[in-house]
Amino acid sequence: MMPRDFARLACLLLTLLATSTIAGEADPPVSQAKIRDSVQRGLQIVQKAATQYPLHRSCFSCHHQTLPMLAMVKARAHGLAIEADLLHEQADFSVESFQEKIEEMTQGKGVGGAAMTVGYGLWGLALADWPRDEIAEAMVSYLLKTQTQDGHWGTSGRRPPLEESAITCTTLAVEGLSHYGDRDRNRSVEDAIAKAQTWLLSAHVKNQEDRNARLRGLLRLKAERPLVDQAMTVVLDAQRDDGGWPAREDLPSDAYATGQTLAGLEEAGFDVASKVYQRGLRFLLDSQCDDGSWKVETRVKPVQVYFDNGDPHGKHQFISIPATAWAVAALAVALKAEPLVQPFDLLIRGGTIVDGTGNPWFLGDVAVRGDRIVALGQVPTDAPTRRIIDARGLVVSPGFIDMHSHSDRPLLKDGNAQSKIRQGVTTEVLGEDSSGGPSKGKQAPGSFRRAGKTIEWTTLGGYLDALEGGGIATNVASYVGLGTLLDCVMGDVLDRPNTEQLEAVKVLLEEAMNDGAFGLSTMLAGPRELNVTTDDLVELCKVVRRHGGIYSSHLRNEGTTVLDAVNEAIAIGERAGVPVDIIHVKIAEQTLWGRMNEIVSLIDEARWRGVNIQANVYPYTRGNNDLVTILPPWAHEGGKSELLRRLKDPEDRRRMRDDIRNGRPGWYNHYTAVGGDWGRMLISANLSEANKRFQGMTMDRILAERGQGKAPVPDPIDQLFDFLAEEKGSISTIYAHHTEEDMNLALRQPWCSIGSDGSALAIEGPLRQGNPHPRSFGTFPRVLGVYVRDRHLLSLEDAVRKMTSLNAAKIGLVDRGLLRPGQFADITLFDAAKVIDKSTYLEPFQYAEGIEYVIVNGKPVLERGVHNGARPGHALRRSARTD
């Protein structure tokens, strides 16, 4: 018989002896209930330790990250609930720690703790299912460059308790190379692993960590079973009479060595029901502290200065936490696998459910796990949950979707989205006419300064990445704006694009749709797009159709020819085969007030014949634009510098005066739309110091004050020119140009949804500027408070539908906008008796009232009316195609 056959026979005999029981002498198996309770208490300790470590240190920790992660993974695999997000948070922190060392690691330098640190780091990434990326590859390069000639790896210092072990380092390195090394493409990975196996088989073991690490290493190397059995025999021989294992022969048994040993034995296929394993479990149960931890005393001076992480056992916490982690892992694998019943992360109890469909409300609960709704209705009272929100007396609805938002730049400045979150908005649809990208061709790259660094992008996808990278409280979706596309291709030229230019616009449009744009948005009433024809728009919308997108249109004229403009939008949708949404449908021309019924008829007739055309409104009768829009289109040709020159040129001023008073064919004239009434123009801009006194005033008062004492009294339009020139050609203005009756009629239509046409602003900080339209602060609460509760124009259920699922359906958000299991957990809770807008035209910086909670992707952002600073929003990208 060969020597290795003797070894195998000895191992088998030892195993039989260890697992055999003699009637009357064997202890009963350890109670599953006791094991489960012990694991749950220990798990709380290690999860807390892992959570708190990044608050105190910026470097990766083998003990406070990888080993707690191991305990969590083992517990989850055996039916216990864990903080799943914590795994990924620890991986993110680890990656950040190694990120700055990429270049040094590829040269085999720059890592304190050497291969030990890198090996533990790769093990942690593997536990979190981290992909093979440049950081993991750099860590692999480090290991390949630091392997010794004889095949092992070492560490650069002594760390408690015995991790200076070359066997441990080598096993960790093998594990990292096996998981993240590309063995098919990189021959050096295979060679390094082969050398390591040769060294491990002949290495001298000095302590229990060595024994355990060699067994684990042989398993990773897929060594022949007799070699594994022989290593397992050596491990089993070291068990003490108390059931535990010591770190060294001259030390008492402890939880670190025992937990590590048992976890390794189970992985090697040892029976957890055996007498040996059960004795080890009893040792762990008996030595667990009342707080759920296990204490092991530090024997080697830590390489880092002691700091209090808030864990048990003071200066001994940095070995006691990994001891607790190993004990949890060893106990968890002894649990009989049971169906995993994860607790809810959030349970909203007893609310008035308005689910977004338009169906009648009902009383019930909403349960959330992770970022999804998992239950709706009557959730059992004993259902385990991490947090409960008492929603009695509150309406629980899907988070509101703002169909028309201008937060493109404000969210870069401040991702908290204060004024939108406090309205119950969880998703904003950006990109009307001017979108975050593309920025190329005749346009400079988009850019923004954040944390002292300039972030640049050239595509819509790049903009969305930059937006999400800074953190945002709301989700965002974006159209690509036609104005932005034309700027890239044509610069400041306002002509109709020729055939070659239109093809270039199509290429950019295709790129933006591939980047996730939800459609094409236009502002046909402005000088930038006034010369773009219906035929041009049909050709562009055919590109949109291939991607399953939508055409969102600010009509060419909301005044004298508004009916023709609606017909144009219908024709574009019909000819191109795309859905159409008319932005803030209105009649902004006093001579046509009262004719909204004709617009409704046009849309209804188109829908009857199969054209998917809809619209949105904001619940105000004043619109926000710019005072410069009073100037005729030709005055804008050549950009801002040419406009400012014309404002000072006598002949150009004469021509502009004539056009403003008399109009031009096809041009929507804000001046005539309000009947030439300067009192219906409210200045909302952040004016220069010289004109600061005019902020929040109407133009009639401004003109009177500017003309005071002058003889003869200047022509008001000449004063307008001077005012614009002083303010560099742009003054944000609120126009009172449509009626409540027309707006109400549109609002009642089943195809009409809600969009604010506002921005995410704040009542303090950099986003408190100018005198903005109150819709930025009050749109959605105003619908609920004024048009549902006070005026009964809409039912509560229909109003919520118009603010949630109707908008989601328009742009193709299939997993948002409803309260349904499987939907993303975007949820708004409000007090229907109190909800109301507070912002006014003269005092706009006031948050709405009555919105109590706002939850975005399962994370609370607004709690009891207070923004908590969370930014769980995502940049949403459309991916569906129809071709």
Disulfide bonds with the S-S distance in Angstrom:
none
